Amino acid sequence: MIENKVAEQKLNESMRRLGELHLEKARACAVQIYSIGSADTPELWSNKFREDLIVNLLDFGFHARRVLSLAEIEISNGWREKFSTTRNPRALTYEIEENYSYCLNYLHHMTGFGMIPTVIDGRKMWAQNIDEHQLRFVAVKSDKYPSRTIDIVALAAAFLGDGIIAIKNTRPEWRF
């Protein structure tokens, strides 16, 4: 009997620590996604930023989905199901997914994607002769769902805001 309680306690501690590690990685990736995706990027640098963004997006999709599973959070009960996204006239030609759990599912089942460089407000941050844009939107092809566009900055902001609060409320014993 005592051995079972000790084994159960060790299992609970291991699962808590696993959840904390996934949370730490998801948060770090979300911060990078938000930082890169919301910055005006000169065309000269966009390949390096795009590579970093893709790696962080794939990591984020995995870790964010896993941490919510380990914390036993149902999106619809723990926080807003839909998040707000930038309504850019150039991006409106795409169908933008605004449901958080659907976005994570798209990332999980992704079979192809493409970054959509977008000029958000037309202001110039760099030299007048340098094209600049934000790497804010990604078009995703999936093996299970119709193609959609995800506002990755809004997705990261939803996790950093509502997601972390929901995890703290559900798992106060986790270290943040």
GIPEMO-V890508 format. One record per residue. N is the residue number from 1. RES is the residue in one small letter. PHI is phi as a letter, one per 20 degrees, with the letter a starting at -180 (* if undefined). OMEGA is omega in radians with two decimals (* if undefined). Layout:
((N & RES & PHI & OMEGA) (N & RES & PHI & OMEGA))
//
This chain:
((1 & m & * & 3.14) (2 & i & f & 3.13) (3 & e & f & 3.11) (4 & n & f & 3.13) (5 & k & f & 3.11) (6 & v & f & 3.12) (7 & a & f & 3.12) (8 & e & f & 3.12) (9 & q & f & 3.12) (10 & k & f & 3.10) (11 & l & f & 3.11) (12 & n & f & 3.11) (13 & e & f & 3.12) (14 & s & f & 3.13) (15 & m & f & 3.08) (16 & r & f & -3.12) (17 & r & f & 3.09) (18 & l & f & 3.09) (19 & g & f & 3.11) (20 & e & f & 3.13) (21 & l & f & 3.09) (22 & h & f & 3.10) (23 & l & f & 3.14) (24 & e & g & -3.12) (25 & k & f & 3.12) (26 & a & f & 3.14) (27 & r & f & 3.13) (28 & a & f & 3.11) (29 & c & f & -3.13) (30 & a & f & 3.11) (31 & v & f & 3.12) (32 & q & f & 3.12) (33 & i & f & -3.14) (34 & y & f & -3.10) (35 & s & f & -3.10) (36 & i & f & -3.06) (37 & g & f & -3.11) (38 & s & e & -3.14) (39 & a & e & 2.98) (40 & d & f & -3.03) (41 & t & d & 3.04) (42 & p & f & -3.14) (43 & e & g & -3.13) (44 & l & g & -3.07) (45 & w & e & -2.92) (46 & s & f & 3.13) (47 & n & f & 3.12) (48 & k & f & 3.10) (49 & f & f & -3.14) (50 & r & f & 3.11) (51 & e & f & 3.13) (52 & d & f & -3.12) (53 & l & f & -3.13) (54 & i & f & 3.12) (55 & v & f & 3.14) (56 & n & f & 3.14) (57 & l & f & 3.11) (58 & l & f & 3.09) (59 & d & f & -3.14) (60 & f & g & -3.13) (61 & g & g & -3.14) (62 & f & f & -3.03) (63 & h & f & 3.13) (64 & a & f & 3.12) (65 & r & f & -3.10) (66 & r & f & -3.12) (67 & v & f & 3.10) (68 & l & f & 3.09) (69 & s & f & 3.14) (70 & l & f & 3.11) (71 & a & e & -3.13) (72 & e & l & -3.14) (73 & i & d & 2.97) (74 & e & e & -3.06) (75 & i & g & -3.04) (76 & s & f & 3.14) (77 & n & e & -3.00) (78 & g & e & -3.06) (79 & w & a & -3.14) (80 & r & f & 3.10) (81 & e & f & -3.11) (82 & k & d & 3.07) (83 & f & d & -3.12) (84 & s & e & -3.13) (85 & t & c & 3.10) (86 & t & f & 3.09) (87 & r & e & -3.13) (88 & n & e & -3.14) (89 & p & g & 3.12) (90 & r & f & -3.11) (91 & a & e & -3.09) (92 & l & f & 3.08) (93 & t & f & 3.12) (94 & y & d & 3.05) (95 & e & e & -3.05) (96 & i & e & 3.11) (97 & e & e & -3.10) (98 & e & d & 3.13) (99 & n & e & -3.03) (100 & y & g & -3.09) (101 & s & f & 3.07) (102 & y & f & 3.12) (103 & c & f & 3.10) (104 & l & f & 3.09) (105 & n & f & 3.08) (106 & y & f & 3.13) (107 & l & f & -3.14) (108 & h & f & -3.08) (109 & h & d & -3.04) (110 & m & f & 3.03) (111 & t & d & 3.10) (112 & g & a & -3.14) (113 & f & b & 3.05) (114 & g & b & 3.07) (115 & m & f & 3.11) (116 & i & d & 3.10) (117 & p & f & -3.03) (118 & t & c & 2.98) (119 & v & e & -3.03) (120 & i & e & -3.05) (121 & d & c & 3.05) (122 & g & m & -3.14) (123 & r & f & -3.13) (124 & k & d & 3.09) (125 & m & e & -3.04) (126 & w & d & -3.12) (127 & a & g & -3.07) (128 & q & g & -3.09) (129 & n & e & -3.14) (130 & i & d & 3.04) (131 & d & f & 3.12) (132 & e & c & -3.10) (133 & h & a & 3.04) (134 & q & d & 3.07) (135 & l & e & -2.97) (136 & r & e & -3.04) (137 & f & d & 3.05) (138 & v & c & 3.05) (139 & a & e & -3.03) (140 & v & c & 2.97) (141 & k & d & -3.05) (142 & s & c & 3.07) (143 & d & e & -3.10) (144 & k & c & -2.98) (145 & y & c & 3.06) (146 & p & f & -3.12) (147 & s & g & 3.13) (148 & r & b & 3.03) (149 & t & d & -3.13) (150 & i & d & 2.99) (151 & d & e & -3.00) (152 & i & f & 3.08) (153 & v & f & 3.10) (154 & a & f & 3.10) (155 & l & f & 3.12) (156 & a & f & 3.13) (157 & a & f & 3.11) (158 & a & f & 3.11) (159 & f & f & -3.10) (160 & l & f & 3.11) (161 & g & e & -3.05) (162 & d & f & -3.05) (163 & g & f & -3.11) (164 & i & f & 3.08) (165 & i & f & 3.13) (166 & a & f & 3.12) (167 & i & f & 3.11) (168 & k & f & 3.14) (169 & n & f & -3.10) (170 & t & e & -3.08) (171 & r & c & -3.10) (172 & p & f & -3.13) (173 & e & f & 3.12) (174 & w & f & 3.06) (175 & r & e & -3.12) (176 & f & d & *))
//
